[in-house]
Amino acid sequence: MAGNTKGRKRRFGSVRKLPSGAWQARYTAPDGLPRKAPSTFDTKRAAEQWLVETEAEMLRGEWLDPDAGKITLSEYADRWMRERDLKARTREEYERHIRLHVRPQLGDHALNEISAPHIRKWRADRLADGVGKPTVAKTYRILHAIFATAVDDDLIRRNPCRIKGAGQDKADERPTATLHQVFAIAEAIQPRYRLLVLLAAFAQLRFGELVALRRRDIDLHTMELRVRRATAEMEDGTQIDDDPKSEAAKRPISLPAGLRADVEWHLAQFAEGGPNGRLFLGAQRGIPRRRNFNRIWRKALAAAGIPTDLGLHLHDLRHTGSTWSAQSGATLKELMARIGHSSTRAAMIYQHATRDRDHAIAAALDALIEEARGKISA
């Protein structure tokens, strides 16, 4: 009979009415396996419309296997970590963030079940529980990266981490030391660490870069220091010499000529012998540890008369030295090359800094040193 569609087969998929009265849509996926819609429909028309949209996704190459995204976030995060080429300290940090701030709240959820509202609630709950903003921002960045990979793996259609600015953590303004304070700390600290303080300020080095330095890394003829490695301290106390934070961190740094006598004295008094000997050693001839050094640092601050409420840390000398370099006329490009900035954006903008200009920066810093020492001796 004309107009009777009973029994007519659809070109793509099929629909049927269930005993409950709901309609079910079924189809054959690109992998050749039979599939059904993730839920039933109130009407036959709604089920058919869903099939039309699913077929269109296949034709556009946008179809996703609904079963693929059923892996839990914890399982996928483990896989994601295994596949990342991360430095040991970074891997440990990521694993800690995931263990403390992701698994308890979202770990048992399937990837394809986690939506943008889930992520917004997770973030709000973390902040409400008193977790610091920098920690939440860091964990959010890790989550965003995990879900971005899941999108690339065709496990989910869209990254649920879509909170504008959630991955940014605005650091508190760090204190800047004066020239007098830097030299006062250098004089007050244990003699074996005097040069470490000066290099933190005038070469803008990180603690891990400082304690990884070897004799061969300093050329007294050219007054140039080369950062090749960085020492990372793991949670269990293990110390590992590894590549610096990025390729940009492997860098030559011109030293002010005014530090020559300080370097020569330190090499003669405290550094290990041989070209591969460590530049800095603790009192027991071991690699300096951050926690132990911090106690020595605080004593030196007190002896130098630096107010405790200033909150000055060794790392702040890196910021201090960068500020002085900027005041000497260095461009942002030159500054970022000198301190080994590692961001992609910085690499594009600052990659053409010249060595000649770096020597000029060191010369300007040298003038500041001579001025400060002249005032001290006067």
ZICORPE-V363554 format. One record per run of one state. SS is the DSSP state (H for helix, E for strand, - for the rest). FROM is the first residue (numbers start at 1). TO is the last residue. Records with the same first field share a line. If there is no record, write none. Layout:
SS: FROM-TO / FROM-TO
This chain:
-: 1-13 / 18-22 / 29-33 / 37-40 / 42-43 / 60-67 / 71-71 / 84-87 / 102-102 / 107-109 / 114-115 / 129-132 / 153-178 / 189-190 / 203-206 / 212-213 / 220-223 / 228-229 / 234-238 / 243-246 / 250-250 / 255-256 / 270-277 / 279-289 / 305-307 / 311-313 / 328-331 / 340-343 / 351-354 / 378-378
E: 14-17 / 23-28 / 34-36 / 41-41 / 72-72 / 110-110 / 214-214 / 218-219 / 224-227 / 230-233 / 239-242 / 251-254 / 278-278
H: 44-59 / 68-70 / 73-83 / 88-101 / 103-106 / 111-113 / 116-128 / 133-152 / 179-188 / 191-202 / 207-211 / 215-217 / 247-249 / 257-269 / 290-304 / 308-310 / 314-327 / 332-339 / 344-350 / 355-377
